[in-house]
Amino acid sequence: MMEEKKEKKLKASSEPPYINRELSWLAFNYRVLQEAKDKTVPLLERIKFMAIFSSNLDEYFKVRVATLKRLIKLKPKTRSKLDEEPQETLDQVLQEVHRQQEEFGQVFRDGILADLREHDIHMLTEHDLNPKQKEWVHDYFTETLEPLLLPIILDETETHLFLRDQTVYLGVKMWDPAEEDCKAERYAMLEIPTKKHGGRFVKLPTVNEQRYVMFIDDVIRFCLPRLFPKYKAFAAHAVKVSRDAELDIEEEVSGSLMAKIQKSLKKRETGYPARLLYDPETPQDLLDMMMAHTGITEEELVEGSKYHNFRDFFGFPDFNLPGLKYDPQPTLIHPQLEQEPSILAAMKERDYLVHYPYQSFDYVLRLFDEAAQDPKVTAMSATLYRVADKSRIAKALVKAARNGKLVTVVVELKARFDEESNIYWAGKLQKAGANVIFGVPDLKVHSKLGLITRNEKGKLVNYAYLSTGNYNETTSKIYADHALFTTDKRLTKDVEQVFNLFIDRQTDKKFEHLLVAPINMRQGFVKLIDREIKNAKKGLPASMILKMNALQDARMIGKLYEASQAGVKIQLLVRGICCLKPGVQGVSENIEVRGIVDRYLEHARVYIFHNNGEEKLYIASADWMTRNLNRRVEVAFPLYQPDLVEQVRHIIDLQLQDDTKTRTVDNSYLKPEAPTNVRAQYAAYAYLRELVPSDTAAACEPREKE
């Protein structure tokens, strides 16, 4: 808490150039929309980027906008202590969201739909059906959709209607009654049954190689006369509510934490609405009726479009047209680990680095499976932050516990939107006899660590796994991360200390090689920056290359400004939020910022310091955000083996050369005078493929469909 007070004073007193965090995040999400606009991206992949944009924005409203609204409700005296006026920030946010939503709609209507038609894929509405299609849709509705629908009539009574979070509803207005005893106008609401239906889309019969697809929303619109036979005229418009997703729990660890999380998850569905997204064509009387019955006010209204929940486009039919998707990139084998029958035996000889998603995630699965069955392994420890639903890692730890090994698992119950999965595995592990630890008081455990202890000739030997990414087989196919397999005692000793921290909850640990937040990471990075400043002032070469997902911490930004003013050359690779303003004369003219948004999600954090020619390179789980440095257990680890340093350095160099998918902080594409046409993710794949001996190249695994 003292650290954050110091940070607020720094921002208030010195007022360095600082880009608003919320607007910076929206700028990042706009880069996702740029991918959807990019005609060089395969069409079905552009549709996925539309879904990612929408999904990101949903989460943003559920968390960040909901937080702003809570801040607005604070008492004026309390609110005055904030760095920025939340109402002013919210107004800017909503203005930018409106601009992006309008462009999103334009991209969909004028870009995606038109390009689908060029490839003989037609998105039909209820107005586009020919007689045969009308008959088919009517039959489909009767057999498949109608049994899933439960219309709710809205009348003048004050009955409260609860709209479920992230669920699309149709508000229906009916008039022109078919019978005299009917009211002139009636109103109803019904839930679009996406989950029960198995998706948002209906594929109609293909005719002469022309493919047709409809939203189930439009199928329902077309069949409203069957659903409400007492009326002849209808208007149906979509609405969707996003509710506050911040869990209402104290950042504490106690025996009742799991129960608190479970209780809060139930509350999440009933959290107050952060927004009601509505179709701007909705008649005012229908909108008023829906607001009256849901208790939603005009403050929560946000204009959308005819269709909501574009995240459902993750399930858009591909019609078995591979030419409209990225060319396959078979998962590469690791040139050394692939040849080793035992991962543990291989680690005893040297360190290994695996680069996801280019190389297979199978090696860490093999490591945990092997350790769970090895009679010489006495103990296994791991931090689980976001695991797959059917996690093989968690299953291996369950097996190890059942085999009598001492298994310690740190389960982060506060991993946002993954709490339910983590609760499930925590229960399974406890039942198997594992020691399950629910974090550290006031801290969220975000580090990605594993430790295996083996009895070898009477001596205990530690094997460690350190990664920038989660133990998640699913996301490992799309997140770009680095993972180290090591028995280097300098590192394994410190990893053991991190797990001791989880066990005894004492933060007085000493680390000689790892940088561990919140204990010594901030100080360690500041010391490395200070060394570059010192060298620059001596006239020595001084530079830094820093890659992260987000740069928000004001104190670290201030330190980078100080380094820039001393003459240190700083290259930043920031995918998401970047509150630092580069190129400001006298402040940050020696800093350049760029970020890559492409086929895979850049997730690795890499920190490189020139150190007068003796380069220091750290890989980390942590961004430079206040929450990461102050309120999370994070780990940054050095690479000591020269060939592994060379691998990461080469990949970073490719990213610095990228002039295809790189953008600056203002979302401009790089346009060098002499384009190299380097696309870093493809170049990294080619580089790692070259490391595979030619006689084993055929052993590359076919990548599962994403």
N, C-alpha and C positions, 0 to 999 in steps of 0.2 A: 504493500500500500504506500509506503514511503517513497519507493521508486516512482510510482505513478504521480505522486504529488510533485516530486522534483521535475518530472517530465512536463507537467502542466505549467509549472513556473517557467521552465525553459521556453516553452512555446509562447507563453504570455509576455515574457520579458524581451526576448531577442527577436521574436517574430520572424524567423527565417522563412524563405519561400517554402510553402507547404501546400501541396495539392490536397483538397478535401478527399478524405478516405472514401466516402460514399460515391462521389462523382468519379473517382478513380476506378472503383469497382464497376460502375456502369460503363466506363470506357473499356474495361476489359471485356465485359459481356458483349459490347458492340463489336469487338474483334471476332467473337464467335459468329455474330451475324454477318460479318464481312466474309467469313468462310462460306456461309450459305449463299452469298451473292456471287462468289467467285466462280465463273464459268469453267475454269480449269479443274475445279473439283468435280468428281463424278456426281451425277444428278442425285442418286439415292443417298450419297454421303452428304450432299448439301441439305437434303431433307433431315438427316440426322442432326446436322448443326442447328437447324431450326428447332428441333426438339431439345437440344442442349441449351440453346438460348432461353427457351421457354421454361425449362426445368430450373435453370439457374435463377431466373427472375422470380419464379415461384418461391424458391428457398429464400431469396433475398427479401421478399416481402414478409415472409413468415418470421424472419429473424431480425434483419436490420431495420426495416421499416416499422415493424412491431416495436422494436426497441426505441426508435425515435419517438413513436407515439407515447410510449410510457414516459420518456423523458419530458415530453411536452406537458404531461399531466402533473409533473412535480410542482411543488410550491415555488413561487418566483424567487425566493431567497436561495433555495437549494439549486434551482436552475441557473442562477447567475454564476455559480461556481464552475459551470461547464465551460469547455474550451470554445464551443460554438453554440449559437442559438439554435436549438433543435427544430423550431418551427421554420426558420429560414432555410436550414438544410433540407428539411422535408419538402418545402416548396420547390427547391432546386431539383431535388430527386424526382418528384412527380412530374416536373416539366420535362426533364430529360427522358424519363420513362415514356411519357406520352409521345415524345419525338421518335424514340426508338420503336415504340409499338406501331406508330404510323408507317415507319419504314419497313418494319417487319411485315405488316399487311401488304404493302406494295410489293415487297420481294416475293411473297407467297402468290399474290394474284398475277403480277406481271412477269414474274420470273419462273418460279417453280411450276405453277400450273401450265404456263405456256410451254415450258421445256418438256413437261410430262407428255403434253399433246404431241410434240414433235417426235416422241418415242412411242407413240400409239398407246399411251396410257391416259385415260380420260377420267377426271374427277367429276362425277355427276352430282347435281343437286336435285331436289325434288321437282324442279321445273324442266329438267333436261331429258326426261325419260320418254322413250318411244313406246308404242302400245305393248310390244312384247316385254319390254323391261318393266313397264308398269305392272303387268300381270305377275312377272317373276318377283318383283319387290313386294307386291301385296301378299303373295304366298309366303315369301320368306318372313315377312313381318308376322303373319298369322302363326306360323309354325315355330319361329325362333325367338322373336323379340317380344311379342305381346305378352307371353307368360311371365316375362321378367319385369314388366312395368306395373307400377302401383301409383296411379295419379292421385294427387291430393287436391281437393277442391278448396279454393280460397274464397271465403265469404266475408261478411261484415263483422263477424265475431272476432274477438281479440285472441284467438288461439295462436300459440307460439309455434312456429315451424323452425326446426333446427336444420341448417344446411351443413352437411358433412364437409370437412376440410378437403380441398383439392378435388372435389367432385363436381362434374358439370351437371347442371339442371336445365331443363327447358321450362320457361315461364310461358304459359299458353293463355291467350285471350280468345274467347269464343263469342260469336254474335250471329245474327240472322237465325233465330231458333226454328227448328223444323216442326215444333209442336207449340200450340197456343199457351199451354200452362208453363212454359219455360221462361226464365228471366231473359230480358233482352240481351244481356251480356253476362258471361261467367268467366272466372279466372281459375287456372289450375297450375300446379307444378308437378313435374315428374323427373326423377333421376335418370340420367343416361347410364344404362347398366353396362359400363365398359368392362368391368372385371368379370361379371357373370357371363357376359357375351363372349369373353375371350379376346377382347380387343375393340378398337374404336371403328374399325373399317369392315365393310362388306364388299367382297369381290363378286361382281356380277358375271354372267357367262361371257366368255370371249367370243367375238364374232369377226371372222375374216382377219384374224390377228390384231384386232382392235380390242384393247383391254379396258375394262371399266371397273371403277371402284367408287364407293359412296361412304361418307360418314354415316354411322348409325343414327346420328342426329337427324340427317335429312331423310333417312328411311322412316323415322318416326314422324317427321313433319308431313311426309307424303301420306301417311296412314292415319293422321289425326281424325278424319271423318269416321273411320272404323272405331277409334278409341272413344270418341265422343259423338255418337250417332244423332244426338238431339240438336246438333248445330250444323250449319252449312258453311260458315266462314271462320277462318282461323288465322292467328298470327302467333308464331312460336319463336322465342328468342332466348339465347343461352345466357346463363349466369354461373359464376364460380366464386366461391369464397376461399380466401387464404387466411388461415388463423395463426395467431401468435404461437410460434413453436419453441420459444425459450422455456426450458424446464424451470418450474418454480421450486428450486431446491437450493439449499445452502451448500456452498462448496466445502463440505465436510465429509469425513470418512467415519462411518460408524456401522455397527452391526445392522442397522435398519436402512442402510443406503439403498440396497436393492429394492426394498419395499417402497422407499420414497420414489425411486425412479419409476417403478411400475405404476405407482399412483399418479405420478406426473404424466406418464405416457397416456393414461386415460384422460387426464385433463387437457392434453394437447388437442384432442378432438373437439373439446369444448372451449378452447381458448378464445379470447375475444377476437373478432375479425380484424385482420390487418388491411384487407381490401375486399371489395366485392367487384369483381370484373364483370362488366355487362356489355351487351351489344348496344352500340349507340343508336341503332334503329328501333330499339324497344319503345313501344308507345308509353307515354308518361303515366297513363292510368295503370298499366300493367306493372311498371316499375314501382309506382307508389304502393300498389297492393302487395308486391313482394317485400318491399321494405317494411310495410306495416306488420306483416306476419312473421318476419325474421328478426325484427328489432334492429336492423342495420340502418345506419343513418347516412346522410349525404356525404359526411366526412370520409366514409369508407368507400365511396363509389369511385371506380376507376374505369374510364372508357377502354373497351377492348375491341373486339371484332365479332363477326358472326359466330366464329368458332373459338372455343377456349381449350385449355389443356393441350397445347401443341406438343407437350412431352409425349403424348400418345403416338406421335409420328415415329417414335422408336420402333413401333410395331407396324409401320406401313408395309404393305405387301411388296416383295421384291420381284414378283412375277417371274422368278428364275431367270433374271436378266443380268448375268455377272458383269457385262460391259458397262453397267451403270453404277458399279461399285469400284472401290480401290482395287488395283491389281493385288492378288494375294502376295503376302510376304511370309513364306514359311518360317516358322520359329527356328532360329539357329541353335545348333548344339554348341556347348562350350568345348573348345578344342582339346582341353586337358581333362576336365571333369568327366566328359563323356567316355573317356577311355578307362576310367577308374571304377573297379567293381565296388569299392568302399569309399564313400565320401569322407568318412572319419579318417581313414588311413591316408587319403590324399591330402587332407588338411594338415596332417601331422608333418608333411614334407614342406609345404609352402602355402602362401595365401592365394586365394582365388577371388576374382571379382566377376560378378554376373550382371549383365546389363539388360534389364527388362524394358520393353516387351520384345526386344530383338532376340534375346537369348531365352532359353526355356526356364520357366519357373520350377520345373520338375526337380532341380537339384536341391532346393531347400526342402521340398516334400520328401525326397529320398533321404536327406540328412535326418529329418525328424523321425521318419519311419524306421530307419536303420538304428538310430539311438534308442527308440522305444523298445526294440527287440534285442539289442546288444546286452548280454549278461554283465559285461564289464562297466556299462554305464550305470552310475549310482544316482545321478540327479539330472533333472532337466528343468530349465526355467525359460519363460517367454513372456513378452508383453503383447497382449492382444488388444488392438485398438479398433480396427475394422477388419473382420474376417468374413470369408464367404459363408453363405447360408449352410452349405454342406462342406464345411472346412475340413480338409484332410489334415491340416496342422493341428487343429483342435482334436480331431479323432486320434491322431498319433499321441498327443499328450494324455488323452483319456486311456489309451492302451498302455502307455508307460506307467501311469498311476496304478492300473490294474496289475501290471507286472511287478509291482512292489518298489518302483523307483520313487525317489523323493521328487515330486513334481510341484513346482511353484509357478503359478500363472497370475500375472497382473492383468486383470480385466478392467478396461476403462468403460465404466457404465455410462459415462457422460459423453461418449462419442456421438455427436448429434446425428439423428436419423438412423443410427445403427444400434440404439440402446436395446431394442427388443432381441436382436440377434445375439448381442453380447450377454444379455441376461440368460438366454437359452443355454449358451455354452458354459456360462458360469455355473449354472445348475448341474449340467452334465458332468463337468469337471469335479465339482464338489462331491457328487454322488459316487464318482470313481475313486475318491480319496485324495484328490489333489488339494494342495494348499492354495486357495484362491484369495488373492488380495485385491481389494477394491480401491486401488490408488493410494495417494498420499494426501493428508489434510491440506485443503486449500489449493491443491494442484491437480491438473489434469495430466495423465500420463500419455504422452504423444510419441515417445521414443519407440523405435522398432528394433528390439533386441532379442537375442536368444543365447542361452548358455547351457552347455552340456558338459557334465563332469564325469570323467572315466577313471576307473582304478586300473592303473598300468604298472604292474610289478610292485604293488604296494604304495605307489605314489598317485596322487590325484592330479589329473591333467585336465585343463579347461579348453573347450572348443567354443568359439563364439561366432555368432551371426549378427552382423550389424547392417542395417539397411535404411535407405531413405523412403522406402515404401512399406505398405502394410503386408501382413501375412494373408494375402487374398488372391486366390487363384484366378478369380474373375477379373478384377481390376488390373492384375499383372499383365493382361493382354493389351491394355490400352494406356496404362500409366508408364511413363519413361522414368525409370529408377535405377539406382546402383545398389548392389548388395555385396558385402564382404564376408568371406568365409575365412576365419583365421584362428591360429593357435599361438600367435605372437603374444608372449607373456606381458609385454607392455600394455597391450590392449585388453587381454582377457582378465588381467588383474583389476583393471578399472571397471570393466563390465560387471565383474563379481561385486564390486563396491556399489554399483548402481542397484543391483538386486538386493544388497544389504540395506540400502536406503529404503527400498520398498518394504522390506521385512521389519526393520526396527523404526522406520519413519523418522530417523534422525538425519537432519540435513547438514551435519557437521563433517561430512565426508571429504576426503582429500583425493583429488584426481591429478595424476601426473601427465596423462596423455590425452584423455578425453576432455572435451568441453561439455559440461553438463549444466543445463538450465534447471533451476534458477541459481545454482551454486557458483559456478565459475565461467559460464559461457559468455555472458555479457563482458565481464572483465577480460576474459581471454581474447575476444575479438577486438576490444578496445586496445589492448596491449599490442596486438598485431598491427592495427591501424597506426598506433603511435610510432611503432618502429618504422613504418613507411614514411610517416611525416618527418621523423628524425633524419632518415636517409635523404629525403628530398631536400631538406634544409642544408644538408652537407654537400649537396650537389651530386649525390649518387642516384642511380636509376631507382625509381620508386613507382610501383603500380599495384593495382588490385583488379582481379576479375571476380565478380561476385554474382552467383546465380541463385535465384530464390523464386518462390511463388509470390511473395508479397513483401514489400518494404514500407512499413508504416511507423515504426518506433521513432519518435522525435529525437531522442538522444543519439541513436545510431545515425540518423540522418544528419544531425548536427555535427557528428564526428566526421562523416564523409565530406560535409561542406568544409570543415577545418582542413581535412587532408587535401581537398581540391585547391584550397587557397595556398597551401604549402607547396603545390606543384606536383602532387601525386596524380598520376593518370589512372582514372577509374573507369572500368567498363562494367556496366550492370546488365545482366540478363534477368528481367523480371517479367514473369508471365501475367501476373494479375495486378493487384493493387500496388501502385507506386506513388507514394506521397512526396517523394523527392522531386524537385524541379531542376532538371539539368540545364546547362548552358547559360546560367544567369551570371552576367559579368561581375567579377569580384566575389562571387559566392561559389558557383558550381561550373565554371567554364571548362574545367578539366574532367567533367563527368559526362558520360554518354549513357543513355538508357535505351534498351531495346528489348523486345520480347517476341517469342515465337508461339503462334497458335497454328497447329497443323493437325495431321492425322492422329497423332497420339498426344496425350496430355503431359506436358513437361512438368514433372513432379519432383525431380531430384534437386537438392540444394548442394551447391559446390562453392567453396570459398578458397580463393587462390591469392596468395600474397607473395610479392617478388622477393622480399627478404634479402636484398642485395645479391641476387643471383642464386641463393640457396632456397629455392622456392618452397613455400609451405602450402600444402593442399589439404583441405578438410572437406569431408562429405558429411551431410547433416540431415536430421529430420526436421530442423527448425528453420522457419523464416525469421526475418528481422521485424517481427511484430511484438508489441509490448506483451501481449498475452503469451507468446512463445518464450520470450526471454525472462518473464517475471512469474507467470502463473502456470507454467507447464513443465513437466519433466521431459527435457529434450536432450539429445546427444549429438555432438559433432565429433567425428573421428578422423584422425590423420591416416593417410596412406604412406606406408614406409617402403613397400616393395617397388623398385623403379619401374618395372614393366607395367604394373597396375596404375601408377601415376601417369605413365605415358598414355595408357588407354583413355583415362578420363580427360587428360589434357587434350588429346586429339579430338575427342567428341566435343569438348568446349570450344576448341579452335574452329571446328566446323560450324558450330552455332554462331560464332562471331563472324564467320564468313557468309552466313546465310543471307542472301538478298532476294529470296523468293517468298518466304513466309514470315519475315521479320517486320515488325512494326515499331514505331517510336511511341513515346507516351501520348502523343496526340493522334495516334492511330494512323499515321501516314506510313505507307510502305517505303522501304529503303529504295532509293533510285540512284545507285552509284553511276559515275560517268562511264566506268568500264564494268558492266555487269558480269558476274561470274556464273550466275544462274545456279548457285549452290542451294540445295534444299537439304538442310542439316539432317533431318530425320532419315531421309533416303540415303544421304551420304554416310551417316553413321551405320546404317544397316549394311551398306556395301563394304565399309571398313571392317566391321565385325565378321562379315561373311568371308573376307579375304584371310582372316585368321584361322578359318577352318581348313585343315589340310584337304587337298583336292580329292584324295581317295575316300574321305569321309563326308564330303559335301552333300552327297546324296542322302545322308542320314538326317538331314534337316527335317524337323517335324512339320507336317502340314498344320497351319494355324486353324484353330476352330473358328467357325463363323461367328463374327462379333455381333 
